[in-house]
Amino acid sequence: MHTVGVIAEYNPFHTGHSYHLEKAKEISGADYAVVVMSPDFVQRGEPAIFDKYTRTRMALQNGADLVIELPVCYATGSAEYFAQGAVALLDRLGITDTLCFGGESDDTGLFYRTAGILLSEPDAYAQELRRLLKEGKTYPQARSRALAEYFSQETSGCPAHEFQEFLSTPNNILGIEYCKALLSMNSRISALSLRRNGSGYGSLALEGSYCSATALRGGILEGCSEKSLFRYIPGNCRELFRKAAENPRTPEELTSCLMEKLLSEDSYDHILDITPELSDRIRSLRFFCIGKSFDETVALLKTKQITEARIRRALLHLILGIRTDTVESFRSRGTVYYAKALGFRRETAPLLHSLKEKSSLPFITKNARALDILQGPGRQMWEMDLFASHLYRGLAANQSHTPFRSEYEISPVII
């Protein structure tokens, strides 16, 4: 039995994702696909447009066999944190043979080589990185340019801009981080890059054979016609998509939660992604944030050295109470402590049997029993995930004026 792992947000699920699942099984020769999926909040520093159980059902109807929830502290973290948490889950499940990720290149060896440089940090690379940071470049900009310069020197003068292009896209950056995590864990899982088709990451256009999730989210929020949206949604889940799109989540729903945090605290540098300098900036500008939208607040706090993505993640971590010391403790003591099933297919009984035999993690299918199983950091991580899920569901109940359902009232999706 061969199993391929996929790491995803599915925000929302579309035909490009079903293509990825199909090809991942095909090129890896896998019998099953295990997906590690972001929960109700995502790496962009905002709520997922559809809830995690809706996205899980769409994935299971289109190639996924088992969907596991990525803990929120990793799902909303930087590329490094996101990758480390997801890869640790796949590794400790004990059943994953291959990790197949989408990128702008199918040269898996190049991803591994880049990851190796980041892990070993050769002197030439480290010196160039420090120089660029002193010039005022953001860390992502400095790292990309330093890697490109190092590559060009080590490959007989190959132009640096060719490597910088490879290093400039979010999907490639994540692919590098996946390989880095696999190497650092000495994992038996092998990586496999699948070249993306269709519109590029972040494209706003609903066009081409496959569109981006960004374009779909924009189309939903702008009220685009079903005809323009449905061409990118698998036919077997269009009704599910239609229903979810009637009550989508948006970043603006976080505004009142953010204002409460800004006014109730005077220092923020204990929060993940908030440095002392950013904490000072938030404190000095917090009263100017009152009355502004979430996006306007992000724009106000942004600087040349701090990216908008970093600000969004930082503010979400503030809202969710995700502390730096807590997450670093998680990372140093095992990274992940349980595998929570969001859903699975009935015919995957052999896969689930193998998981129960080989996994080094508790496999949680009944939320009500989690606290009886988990202790120490595992319980702390669970409570963090639980709060995030309940906050998201509370936002949804408030917007749609429907009854609130706790995580303990919801079972995994089984199809």
C-alpha positions in Angstrom: 0.0 0.0 0.0 1.4 3.4 -1.1 0.2 6.7 0.3 0.8 10.2 -1.0 0.6 13.2 1.3 -0.8 16.6 0.2 -0.6 19.8 2.2 -3.4 22.3 1.4 -5.7 25.1 2.5 -8.5 24.6 -0.1 -9.6 28.1 0.4 -11.9 27.3 -1.4 -11.6 23.9 -3.1 -11.6 24.1 -6.9 -10.8 22.1 -10.1 -7.1 22.9 -9.8 -7.1 21.1 -6.5 -8.9 18.1 -7.8 -6.3 17.9 -10.7 -3.5 18.1 -8.1 -5.0 15.2 -6.1 -5.5 13.1 -9.3 -2.0 13.7 -10.5 -0.4 13.3 -7.1 -1.8 9.7 -7.0 -0.9 9.1 -10.6 2.8 10.2 -10.5 3.5 8.7 -7.1 1.7 5.4 -7.8 -0.3 5.9 -4.6 -3.3 4.0 -3.5 -4.4 6.6 -1.1 -4.1 10.4 -0.6 -3.8 11.9 2.9 -4.4 15.6 3.1 -3.2 17.8 5.9 -5.5 20.8 5.6 -5.6 24.2 7.3 -8.5 24.7 9.8 -10.8 27.7 10.0 -8.0 30.3 9.8 -5.3 30.3 7.1 -1.8 31.5 6.4 -3.0 34.8 4.9 -3.9 35.9 8.4 -7.6 35.7 8.0 -10.6 33.3 8.3 -11.0 30.7 5.5 -13.9 31.7 3.3 -15.6 28.4 3.9 -15.5 26.4 7.1 -13.1 23.4 7.4 -15.8 20.7 7.3 -17.2 22.1 4.0 -13.8 22.2 2.5 -13.1 18.7 3.8 -16.2 17.3 2.1 -15.3 18.9 -1.2 -11.8 17.3 -1.0 -13.1 13.9 -0.1 -15.5 14.0 -3.0 -12.6 14.7 -5.4 -9.7 12.4 -4.6 -8.8 12.8 -1.0 -9.1 9.7 1.2 -8.3 11.1 4.6 -8.2 14.8 5.7 -6.2 15.7 8.9 -6.4 19.2 10.5 -3.3 21.2 10.7 -3.1 22.9 14.2 -3.9 26.6 14.0 -0.6 27.8 15.3 1.1 26.3 12.2 -1.7 27.0 9.8 -1.5 30.7 10.4 2.3 30.9 10.7 5.1 31.8 8.3 6.0 29.4 5.5 8.6 27.8 7.7 6.2 27.2 10.6 3.4 26.1 8.2 5.7 23.5 6.5 7.2 22.2 9.7 3.8 21.6 11.3 2.3 19.9 8.3 5.4 17.8 7.4 5.6 16.7 11.1 2.0 15.5 10.9 2.6 13.5 7.7 5.8 12.1 9.1 4.5 11.0 12.4 1.4 9.4 10.9 3.8 6.7 9.8 1.9 5.9 6.6 3.0 8.5 4.1 5.5 7.5 1.5 5.6 10.7 -0.7 4.7 14.3 -0.3 3.5 15.8 -3.6 3.3 19.6 -3.7 2.4 22.1 -6.4 5.1 24.5 -7.6 6.1 26.6 -10.6 8.8 24.0 -11.3 8.8 20.2 -11.5 12.6 20.1 -10.7 12.3 18.5 -7.3 16.1 18.3 -7.0 16.3 22.1 -7.2 13.9 22.4 -4.2 16.0 20.0 -2.2 19.3 21.8 -3.1 17.8 25.1 -2.0 16.5 23.6 1.2 20.0 22.2 1.9 21.5 25.6 1.6 19.0 27.1 4.0 19.8 24.4 6.5 23.6 24.5 6.2 23.8 28.3 5.7 27.2 28.5 3.9 29.3 31.5 4.8 28.9 33.2 1.4 25.1 33.0 1.6 25.0 34.1 5.3 27.2 37.1 4.6 25.1 38.3 1.6 21.9 37.8 3.7 23.3 40.0 6.5 24.4 42.7 4.0 21.0 42.9 2.3 19.2 43.0 5.7 21.4 46.0 6.7 20.4 47.7 3.4 16.8 47.6 4.7 15.4 44.7 2.6 12.7 42.6 4.2 13.8 39.2 5.3 11.9 37.4 2.4 13.5 39.8 -0.1 17.0 39.5 1.4 16.8 35.7 1.6 15.7 35.4 -2.0 18.4 37.6 -3.4 21.1 36.0 -1.2 20.1 32.6 -2.3 20.1 33.7 -6.0 23.6 35.2 -5.7 24.9 32.1 -4.0 23.4 29.8 -6.7 24.8 31.9 -9.5 28.3 31.7 -8.0 28.1 27.9 -7.4 26.7 27.1 -10.9 29.4 28.5 -13.2 28.0 32.0 -13.5 24.4 31.1 -14.3 22.4 34.4 -14.1 21.1 35.1 -10.6 17.8 36.4 -11.9 16.9 32.9 -13.1 17.2 31.6 -9.5 15.5 34.7 -8.1 12.5 34.0 -10.3 12.3 30.4 -9.0 12.6 31.8 -5.4 10.0 34.5 -5.8 6.7 32.6 -5.9 4.8 31.6 -2.8 4.3 28.0 -4.0 8.0 27.5 -4.6 8.9 29.0 -1.3 6.5 26.6 0.4 8.0 23.7 -1.6 11.5 24.6 -0.4 10.2 24.7 3.2 8.6 21.3 2.8 11.9 19.9 1.6 13.8 21.7 4.4 11.4 20.2 7.0 11.8 16.7 5.5 15.6 17.0 5.6 15.7 18.4 9.1 13.5 15.6 10.4 15.5 13.0 8.5 12.1 11.8 7.3 11.6 8.7 5.2 9.0 10.6 3.1 10.3 11.7 -0.4 9.2 15.0 -2.0 7.7 15.3 -5.5 7.0 18.6 -7.2 4.1 18.9 -9.6 4.2 21.9 -12.0 1.1 24.1 -11.6 -1.3 24.6 -14.5 -3.6 27.5 -15.1 -3.5 31.0 -13.6 -0.7 32.0 -11.3 -0.8 32.1 -7.5 -2.7 35.2 -6.5 -4.1 36.0 -10.0 -7.4 37.9 -9.7 -8.8 36.8 -13.1 -11.5 34.2 -13.5 -9.9 32.8 -16.7 -7.9 30.0 -18.2 -8.3 26.3 -17.6 -7.7 26.6 -13.8 -8.1 29.8 -11.8 -6.5 30.7 -8.5 -8.2 30.4 -5.1 -7.6 34.2 -4.8 -9.7 34.8 -7.9 -12.5 32.5 -6.6 -12.6 34.3 -3.3 -12.9 37.6 -5.0 -15.6 36.3 -7.3 -17.6 35.0 -4.3 -17.4 38.3 -2.4 -18.1 40.4 -5.5 -21.2 38.4 -6.3 -20.0 37.0 -9.6 -22.5 34.8 -11.5 -22.6 31.1 -10.8 -21.8 30.5 -14.5 -18.4 32.3 -14.1 -17.6 30.6 -10.8 -18.9 27.1 -11.5 -16.6 26.4 -14.4 -13.8 26.2 -11.7 -15.8 24.0 -9.2 -16.0 20.2 -9.6 -19.5 19.3 -10.7 -20.1 16.9 -7.8 -19.8 19.7 -5.2 -21.3 22.7 -6.9 -24.4 22.6 -4.7 -22.2 22.5 -1.6 -20.2 25.4 -2.9 -23.4 27.4 -3.7 -24.7 27.0 -0.1 -21.4 27.9 1.5 -21.0 31.0 -0.8 -24.3 32.4 0.7 -22.5 33.0 4.0 -18.7 33.4 3.4 -16.3 34.6 6.1 -14.2 37.7 5.5 -11.3 39.4 7.4 -13.5 42.4 8.3 -15.5 40.2 10.7 -12.3 40.1 12.9 -12.3 43.9 13.4 -14.3 44.0 16.6 -12.1 41.2 18.1 -9.0 43.1 17.1 -10.1 46.4 18.6 -10.7 44.6 22.0 -7.2 43.2 21.9 -5.6 46.6 20.9 -7.3 48.4 23.8 -7.0 45.8 26.5 -3.2 45.3 26.2 -0.2 47.7 26.3 2.5 45.3 24.9 2.2 42.8 22.2 5.7 41.4 21.7 4.8 38.1 23.4 2.6 37.3 20.4 3.9 35.2 17.5 5.2 37.3 14.6 5.2 40.5 16.7 8.8 41.8 17.3 9.4 44.5 20.0 9.6 47.1 17.2 6.3 46.0 15.7 4.8 46.0 19.2 5.9 49.6 19.7 4.4 50.6 16.4 1.1 48.9 17.2 0.9 50.6 20.6 1.7 54.1 19.2 -0.9 53.7 16.4 -3.6 51.7 18.1 -5.9 54.6 18.7 -5.7 55.6 15.0 -6.9 52.0 14.2 -10.2 52.6 16.0 -13.0 52.9 13.4 -10.8 51.5 10.6 -11.5 48.3 8.8 -9.2 45.3 9.2 -7.6 46.0 5.8 -7.1 49.7 6.7 -5.5 48.7 10.0 -3.1 46.4 8.2 -2.2 49.2 5.7 -1.6 51.6 8.6 0.8 49.3 10.4 2.7 48.2 7.3 6.3 49.4 6.8 9.0 48.9 4.1 10.6 46.3 6.4 7.4 44.5 7.5 5.3 42.9 4.8 1.5 43.1 4.7 1.4 39.3 5.1 3.4 39.5 8.3 1.1 42.2 9.7 -2.0 40.1 8.9 -0.6 37.0 10.6 0.6 39.1 13.6 -2.8 40.6 14.1 -4.6 37.2 13.8 -2.2 35.7 16.3 -3.0 38.6 18.6 -6.8 37.9 18.2 -6.3 34.1 18.8 -3.8 34.6 21.7 -1.0 32.6 20.0 2.2 33.3 21.9 5.7 33.0 20.6 7.0 31.0 23.7 4.1 28.6 23.4 4.7 27.8 19.8 8.5 27.5 20.3 7.8 25.1 23.1 5.6 23.0 20.8 8.3 23.0 18.1 11.0 21.9 20.5 9.0 19.2 22.3 7.7 17.2 19.3 5.9 19.8 17.0 2.6 18.0 16.9 0.8 15.9 19.5 -2.2 14.4 17.8 -3.8 13.8 14.4 -7.4 15.1 14.3 -9.5 13.6 11.5 -11.7 16.1 9.7 -13.0 13.4 7.4 -12.4 10.2 5.5 -13.9 7.9 2.9 -15.5 4.6 4.1 -13.5 2.5 1.7 -10.2 3.6 3.3 -10.5 1.0 6.1 -7.1 -0.5 5.2 -5.5 3.0 5.4 -7.0 3.7 8.8 -6.0 0.3 10.1 -2.4 0.9 9.0 -2.4 4.4 10.6 -3.5 3.0 13.9 -0.7 0.5 13.8 2.1 2.8 12.6 1.2 6.3 13.9 3.1 7.8 16.8 0.3 10.2 17.4 -3.1 9.8 19.0 -5.7 9.6 16.2 -8.7 11.7 17.2 -12.0 11.0 15.6 -14.3 11.9 18.5 -13.7 15.5 19.7 -15.4 14.8 23.1 -12.7 12.3 24.0 -9.7 14.4 23.1 -9.0 15.8 26.6 -9.1 12.3 28.0 -6.3 11.3 25.6 -4.1 14.4 25.6 -1.8 15.8 28.3 0.7 18.7 28.7 1.5 20.4 25.4 -1.0 18.3 23.5 -3.8 19.5 25.6 -2.6 23.1 25.3 -2.5 22.8 21.5 -5.9 21.3 21.5 -7.4 24.1 23.5 -5.8 26.6 21.2 -7.4 24.8 18.2 -10.7 24.6 20.0 -10.8 28.4 20.7 -10.0 29.2 17.1 -12.8 26.8 15.8 -15.3 28.3 18.2 -14.4 31.9 17.3 -14.8 31.1 13.6 -18.1 29.4 14.2 -19.3 32.2 16.4 -18.6 34.7 13.6 -20.6 32.6 11.3 -23.5 32.3 13.7 -23.5 36.0 14.2 -23.5 36.8 10.5 -26.2 34.3 9.5 -28.3 34.5 12.8 -28.2 30.8 13.1 -27.6 28.6 16.2 -24.0 28.1 17.4 -22.6 24.6 17.3 -19.5 23.7 19.3 -16.7 21.6 18.0 -17.9 18.8 20.4 -21.2 18.6 18.5 -19.6 18.0 15.1 -18.3 14.6 13.9 -15.8 14.0 11.1 -17.1 14.0 7.5 -17.6 10.4 6.3 -18.5 9.7 2.7 
